[in-house]
Amino acid sequence: MHRVVGLIAKQVVAIDLAIPAQIFGRGPAPYAWTVCAPEGPGATVATENGFDIVVPRGLDALEEADTVIVPGIGDDAWPMPDAMLDALTRAADRGARVASICTGAFVLAAAGLLDGRRATTHWRYAGLLARSFPNVTVDPDVLFVDDGDVLTSAGVAAGIDLCLHLVRSDHGAGEANAVARRIVVAGHREGGQSQFVERPLPAEPGGGLAATRAWMEQRLAEPLTVDAMAAHAGYSPRSFARRFVAETGVTPLQWLIARRVSEAQRLLEGTDLGVDAVAGACGLGSAPALRAHFGRIVGTTPTAYRRAFRGSVPREATR
């Protein structure tokens, strides 16, 4: 059983705590979820949202945690209790995976866990994090940063992306997609948080491109061109590409390749198709093309990925 502990630092952003509670507290089964705070079991801790939370555990929960998740904090979380920062550092030192959602990155930084690392937080607070902790390389454009044993996410809903990534890393894309379906979100979002920075609404009339993206997902194995995508959406190719980037943060072809790689992950986990067949079924055409895109996005080879998430690899599946 993988023990996941949410650490409340004096004042918490309620939705940031609810996200991991929903994902790890209701399954998949290999996770056990609890919440702790410096105030100890039975203590009432304020949220930033007008209600309080009764905490079941004290800092001793960090001694047995396999993963510690620090949700966003309110202004009243300062100054940070030394005992909490020390307990968090000890958990990381003994090998616990540590993650933060939104402004929870400030807690990790205060504990020294982000020194010399790349990290992110909500785009509104990225500049403050960089100024307050100059030893941290702050990336304000991404949804989350995976630095191995320390992970950080951007604001609020990016915590969903981070937690699904943790499930995906632990149990594969199939399990992560099952959780995503249960909570009714996309299994993987493209682009970074720069797409959510405040900006004027586009001048062009018309609705969003969600219907066209759904149409594209249903045709991953087909040769899709930007002209065909634009025709489905009812725009010229140039206007379509501009609107697509505005909505997703990436170009149509970048989005399509990422979805095809995600489909390849599903096929590698759930079927015995060879690499050539997987490449054809997900629309990437050939095994070399699949390996190239898979390595760039996933960071490993299709065969190594299948071995990691399925155990033994049938000989025919490596061809």
C-alpha positions as CSV (number, residue, x, y, z in Angstrom):
1,M,0.0,0.0,0.0
2,H,1.4,3.3,-1.1
3,R,0.8,5.9,1.7
4,V,0.0,9.4,0.5
5,V,-0.1,12.2,3.1
6,G,-1.5,15.7,2.5
7,L,0.4,18.2,4.6
8,I,-1.5,21.3,5.7
9,A,0.8,24.3,6.4
10,K,-1.4,26.3,8.9
11,Q,-3.9,27.5,6.3
12,V,-4.9,25.6,3.2
13,V,-6.6,26.3,-0.2
14,A,-9.5,23.9,0.1
15,I,-9.7,22.8,-3.6
16,D,-5.9,22.1,-3.6
17,L,-6.4,19.6,-0.7
18,A,-9.6,18.2,-2.2
19,I,-7.9,17.2,-5.5
20,P,-5.4,14.7,-4.1
21,A,-8.1,13.5,-1.6
22,Q,-10.4,12.7,-4.5
23,I,-7.7,11.0,-6.6
24,F,-5.9,9.1,-3.9
25,G,-8.6,8.8,-1.2
26,R,-11.1,7.0,-3.4
27,G,-8.8,4.7,-5.4
28,P,-7.0,3.3,-7.1
29,A,-6.8,0.7,-4.4
30,P,-3.0,0.7,-3.9
31,Y,-3.1,4.1,-2.3
32,A,-3.9,5.0,1.3
33,W,-4.7,8.7,2.0
34,T,-4.6,10.8,5.1
35,V,-4.0,14.5,6.1
36,C,-1.7,15.9,8.7
37,A,-0.9,19.3,10.1
38,P,1.6,20.7,12.7
39,E,-1.4,21.3,15.1
40,G,-1.9,17.6,15.5
41,P,-4.8,15.2,15.4
42,G,-8.2,16.6,16.1
43,A,-7.0,20.2,15.5
44,T,-9.2,22.6,13.5
45,V,-7.3,24.2,10.7
46,A,-8.6,27.2,8.6
47,T,-9.0,27.1,4.9
48,E,-8.6,30.2,2.7
49,N,-12.2,29.6,1.7
50,G,-14.3,30.4,4.8
51,F,-14.5,27.1,6.5
52,D,-12.3,24.9,8.8
53,I,-11.0,21.4,8.5
54,V,-10.5,18.9,11.3
55,V,-7.1,17.2,10.8
56,P,-6.8,13.4,11.6
57,R,-3.0,13.2,12.0
58,G,0.0,15.1,13.3
59,L,3.4,15.4,11.8
60,D,4.2,11.8,12.7
61,A,2.3,10.8,9.6
62,L,5.2,12.1,7.5
63,E,7.4,9.4,9.1
64,E,5.5,6.7,7.2
65,A,4.5,8.6,4.0
66,D,5.6,7.3,0.6
67,T,4.4,10.5,-1.0
68,V,3.8,13.9,0.6
69,I,1.6,16.4,-1.2
70,V,1.5,20.0,0.0
71,P,-1.5,21.9,-1.2
72,G,-1.7,25.6,-1.7
73,I,-1.4,27.9,1.3
74,G,-3.1,31.1,2.4
75,D,-1.4,34.3,3.6
76,D,-1.9,33.2,7.2
77,A,0.4,30.2,6.7
78,W,3.4,32.4,7.4
79,P,5.6,32.1,9.3
80,M,6.2,28.4,8.6
81,P,6.6,26.3,11.8
82,D,10.2,25.0,12.0
83,A,8.9,21.6,13.2
84,M,6.8,21.2,10.1
85,L,9.7,22.1,7.7
86,D,12.1,19.8,9.6
87,A,9.6,16.9,9.4
88,L,9.1,17.5,5.7
89,T,12.8,17.5,5.1
90,R,13.3,14.3,7.0
91,A,10.6,12.6,5.0
92,A,12.4,13.7,1.7
93,D,15.8,12.6,3.1
94,R,14.5,9.1,3.8
95,G,13.2,8.8,0.2
96,A,9.6,10.0,0.3
97,R,8.4,11.6,-2.9
98,V,7.4,15.2,-2.3
99,A,5.0,17.2,-4.4
100,S,3.2,20.6,-4.2
101,I,0.1,22.1,-5.7
102,C,0.0,25.8,-6.5
103,T,1.5,27.9,-3.7
104,G,2.4,24.8,-1.8
105,A,5.7,25.3,-3.7
106,F,6.5,28.0,-1.2
107,V,6.5,25.4,1.6
108,L,8.9,23.1,-0.4
109,A,11.1,26.1,-1.1
110,A,11.1,27.2,2.6
111,A,12.2,23.6,3.5
112,G,15.1,23.9,1.0
113,L,13.8,21.1,-1.1
114,L,13.7,23.2,-4.3
115,D,17.2,24.6,-4.1
116,G,19.0,24.0,-7.3
117,R,15.9,22.6,-8.9
118,R,13.4,23.7,-11.6
119,A,9.9,24.3,-10.1
120,T,6.6,26.0,-10.9
121,T,3.6,27.5,-9.1
122,H,0.6,29.5,-10.0
123,W,1.5,32.1,-12.7
124,R,0.4,34.9,-10.4
125,Y,2.9,33.9,-7.8
126,A,5.8,32.7,-10.0
127,G,7.7,36.0,-9.8
128,L,7.3,36.1,-6.0
129,L,8.6,32.6,-5.6
130,A,11.6,33.4,-7.8
131,R,12.4,36.6,-5.8
132,S,11.9,35.0,-2.4
133,F,14.0,31.9,-3.2
134,P,16.7,32.8,-5.7
135,N,18.2,29.3,-5.6
136,V,15.0,27.9,-7.3
137,T,14.7,28.0,-11.1
138,V,11.0,29.0,-11.5
139,D,9.3,28.0,-14.8
140,P,6.0,30.0,-15.0
141,D,4.8,28.4,-18.2
142,V,4.3,24.7,-17.4
143,L,1.4,22.8,-15.8
144,F,3.8,20.8,-13.6
145,V,7.5,20.0,-13.1
146,D,8.6,16.4,-12.5
147,D,12.1,16.5,-11.0
148,G,12.2,12.9,-10.0
149,D,11.5,12.8,-6.2
150,V,10.3,16.4,-6.0
151,L,7.4,17.6,-8.1
152,T,5.5,21.0,-8.3
153,S,2.4,22.1,-10.1
154,A,0.9,25.3,-11.3
155,G,-2.3,26.7,-9.9
156,V,-5.5,24.9,-8.8
157,A,-6.6,22.6,-11.6
158,A,-3.0,21.9,-12.5
159,G,-3.0,19.9,-9.3
160,I,-5.2,17.4,-11.2
161,D,-2.6,17.1,-13.9
162,L,0.1,16.5,-11.3
163,C,-1.9,13.9,-9.4
164,L,-2.8,12.0,-12.6
165,H,0.8,12.1,-13.6
166,L,1.7,10.5,-10.3
167,V,-0.8,7.7,-10.9
168,R,0.5,7.4,-14.4
169,S,4.1,7.1,-13.2
170,D,3.1,4.5,-10.5
171,H,0.6,2.4,-12.5
172,G,0.6,3.4,-16.1
173,A,-1.6,5.4,-18.5
174,G,-4.5,2.9,-18.3
175,E,-5.0,3.4,-14.6
176,A,-4.5,7.2,-14.8
177,N,-7.1,7.4,-17.6
178,A,-9.5,5.3,-15.6
179,V,-9.1,7.8,-12.7
180,A,-9.5,10.7,-15.2
181,R,-12.8,9.2,-16.5
182,R,-14.1,8.8,-12.9
183,I,-13.5,12.5,-12.1
184,V,-14.6,13.6,-15.6
185,V,-11.4,15.3,-16.8
186,A,-9.0,14.9,-19.6
187,G,-6.4,12.2,-18.9
188,H,-3.6,14.5,-20.2
189,R,-3.7,18.2,-21.0
190,E,-1.5,19.8,-23.5
191,G,0.3,23.1,-23.3
192,G,1.3,25.2,-20.3
193,Q,-0.3,27.6,-17.9
194,S,0.6,30.5,-20.1
195,Q,-2.6,29.8,-22.0
196,F,-4.6,30.7,-18.9
197,V,-2.8,34.0,-18.2
198,E,-5.3,36.9,-18.4
199,R,-5.5,38.3,-21.9
200,P,-8.2,39.9,-24.1
201,L,-10.7,37.6,-25.6
202,P,-10.1,36.9,-29.3
203,A,-11.9,39.2,-31.7
204,E,-13.1,36.4,-34.0
205,P,-16.7,35.2,-33.5
206,G,-17.6,31.5,-33.0
207,G,-17.3,28.8,-30.3
208,G,-14.3,26.8,-29.1
209,L,-12.6,24.0,-30.9
210,A,-13.4,21.2,-28.4
211,A,-15.7,19.5,-31.0
212,T,-12.9,19.4,-33.5
213,R,-10.4,18.1,-31.0
214,A,-12.9,15.3,-30.2
215,W,-13.2,14.6,-33.9
216,M,-9.4,14.4,-34.2
217,E,-9.2,12.0,-31.2
218,Q,-11.6,9.6,-32.9
219,R,-9.4,9.6,-36.0
220,L,-5.9,9.2,-34.6
221,A,-5.0,6.4,-37.0
222,E,-6.1,8.5,-40.1
223,P,-3.8,11.0,-41.9
224,L,-5.1,14.3,-40.5
225,T,-3.9,17.5,-42.1
226,V,-4.3,21.1,-40.7
227,D,-6.5,21.8,-43.8
228,A,-8.8,18.9,-42.8
229,M,-9.0,20.0,-39.2
230,A,-9.7,23.6,-40.2
231,A,-12.4,22.5,-42.6
232,H,-14.1,20.5,-39.8
233,A,-14.0,23.6,-37.5
234,G,-15.2,25.9,-40.3
235,Y,-12.1,28.2,-40.3
236,S,-9.3,28.9,-42.7
237,P,-6.1,27.0,-41.9
238,R,-4.4,30.1,-40.6
239,S,-7.3,31.2,-38.4
240,F,-7.7,27.6,-37.1
241,A,-4.1,27.3,-36.2
242,R,-4.2,30.7,-34.4
243,R,-7.3,29.8,-32.4
244,F,-6.0,26.3,-31.6
245,V,-2.8,27.7,-30.0
246,A,-4.9,30.3,-28.1
247,E,-7.1,27.5,-26.6
248,T,-4.5,24.8,-26.0
249,G,-1.0,26.5,-25.9
250,V,0.3,24.2,-28.6
251,T,-0.1,23.8,-32.4
252,P,-2.6,21.4,-33.9
253,L,0.1,19.0,-35.0
254,Q,1.9,19.1,-31.6
255,W,-1.5,18.3,-29.9
256,L,-2.2,15.5,-32.4
257,I,1.2,13.9,-31.9
258,A,0.8,14.0,-28.1
259,R,-2.6,12.3,-28.3
260,R,-1.1,9.7,-30.7
261,V,1.7,9.0,-28.2
262,S,-0.9,8.7,-25.4
263,E,-2.9,6.1,-27.6
264,A,0.4,4.3,-28.1
265,Q,0.9,4.1,-24.4
266,R,-2.6,2.5,-24.0
267,L,-1.9,0.0,-26.7
268,L,1.5,-0.9,-25.3
269,E,-0.1,-1.5,-21.9
270,G,-3.2,-3.3,-23.0
271,T,-2.4,-5.3,-26.1
272,D,0.3,-7.6,-27.5
273,L,0.6,-5.6,-30.8
274,G,4.2,-5.2,-32.0
275,V,5.8,-1.7,-32.2
276,D,5.1,-1.5,-35.9
277,A,1.5,-2.3,-35.4
278,V,1.1,0.1,-32.5
279,A,2.7,2.9,-34.7
280,G,0.1,2.2,-37.4
281,A,-2.8,2.0,-35.0
282,C,-2.1,5.3,-33.4
283,G,-1.3,7.1,-36.6
284,L,2.4,7.6,-36.3
285,G,3.1,5.4,-39.3
286,S,6.3,3.6,-38.5
287,A,8.2,2.2,-35.6
288,P,11.1,4.7,-36.1
289,A,8.6,7.6,-36.0
290,L,6.9,6.1,-32.9
291,R,10.2,5.7,-31.1
292,A,11.3,9.2,-31.9
293,H,8.1,10.9,-30.7
294,F,7.7,8.5,-27.8
295,G,11.2,9.1,-26.6
296,R,10.8,12.9,-26.8
297,I,7.4,12.9,-24.9
298,V,7.6,9.9,-22.5
299,G,11.4,9.8,-22.1
300,T,11.9,6.1,-22.9
301,T,11.4,3.6,-25.7
302,P,8.1,1.8,-26.4
303,T,9.6,-1.5,-25.5
304,A,11.0,-0.3,-22.2
305,Y,7.6,1.4,-21.4
306,R,5.7,-1.8,-22.1
307,R,8.2,-3.8,-19.9
308,A,7.8,-1.3,-17.1
309,F,4.0,-1.4,-17.1
310,R,3.3,-5.0,-18.3
311,G,6.2,-7.0,-16.9
312,S,7.3,-9.6,-19.5
313,V,7.3,-8.5,-23.2
314,P,6.2,-11.1,-25.8
315,R,8.9,-11.5,-28.4
316,E,6.5,-10.5,-31.2
317,A,5.6,-7.3,-29.4
318,T,9.1,-6.0,-29.8
319,R,9.1,-6.1,-33.6
